[in-house]
Amino acid sequence: MLLKVWHHISFAGINPNNTAVSRRSLVLSNQMSAALMLLTVGLLFSMWLLFPENTVMLSWLSILAFSLTFGVFLNARGHTKFSQYLLSSGLPLMLLVSTIHSKLHHPLMIHEGSYYNPRYFLIGLSFVPLVVFDLRQRTALAVSLTLNLGILVFYNPLHRWAGASPEKIGLGDVDMTFVSVASSSAAAAIVLGMIFLKRANFRFENRISDLLKKTSSQNDELTAGIRYARKLQESILSKDVICGAANEQAALFLKPKDVLSGDFYYCEERAGKIVLGVVDCTGHGVPGAFVSIMAYRALRAAVDADEALNPATILDLTNLQFRKEFNTSQSQMTDGMDVSLCVIDPVAKTVDYAGARGLLFLWQNSQLHSLEVDRRSIGESSIHAFNRHQFTYNAGDMLFLSSDGFPDQFGGTGDKKFGKPRFRKLLGELGNYPVKTIASRLTHVLQDWKGDTEQTDDICLFAFRLK
């Protein structure tokens, strides 16, 4: 709670369009005003309890507390100049005048050893202008620094002029020339050192700012390129078309981890049959998108080549084409894809299917069944052909074809995977849902599970109501 309040005080009234250096100066000014206000109020309360007779000191502390409080209020309203000038010029002037006033009215409270103690505070205040202003505010810096150093240099003459020098208030003739020279030199050294440091820091920040602008411009160009690449990928993969007339039977949940996806679905009507597929390519983002284009070309070529639409044969042909494209026999590339592929015959009410490590489920008679697939991916070398399976369905049954992105998503209590058991239970519940509501339900479950956790992988799930 205190951190939130402090953050609000620090950034109150600051225009976000200011440069980083100006924002930092204003933040420090706000923080310093608030801190000094609290310190002054605490000191005022302590002095009131310990020295209630010292009305002069209590009066000056009250003025300072009011000024700082007023400055904090103005900061919150967006008027930060008052605090900046109060801290850089007002404090040393107030310290000088208040000490002179106090020595004139309470000389008995001043002893010879502590007569010039306010100089130490003035030395400390000499660097304040360099904190609350940036180097481009040259006029404000020059006036404030000249005032601070001038007070130190002319500390003795100012006291003599005001009648508050040691000999005039009964402390004897005290020669403090060495103290004046030493304190002025210390303040000048601090100021010069901070100027050199701020100049070096300013140059460094300008370089960083230029680099950030350049990086931001390059990032914008890259993002625009990736978005255009997504449009190309979607046009190639026919993302917006779901089996024409079978559109009302299908629900698609496609959620890339990044802008581009390595997962895609395949849906096509041929010779009175419906070919369904979900493909999970190696990787995600730009690499996954490149692989997905190659995978789509290989799968589409295999479907074109097999007039019988045998899903096992299609996977065999896809594997040959995919390996040929990547020339994996002569390289160490491990790119591949997991596939769930179904061929639906609405007349015979049969489904032929084959799988290469894909996730494939049948919801029938209110029960979810995992369908058997081969435990190898497209792209792997094997002498064995993929296996073909077939079953007869009833109207109202539902097919679920999915990549492994959803069950592999981390989240929940303990940041663990969603898991296949929980995933199967979810699909079993979705079998009773209308097709049009499935995607929204999956969106809600995924967001509820992962929360603020980053998405683990691309997700593609295709649900198809058989009829």
Order of alpha helices (4+ residues) and beta strands (2+ residues): alpha-alpha-alpha-alpha-alpha-alpha-alpha-alpha-alpha-alpha-beta-beta-beta-alpha-alpha-beta-beta-beta-beta-beta-beta-beta-beta-alpha-alpha-beta
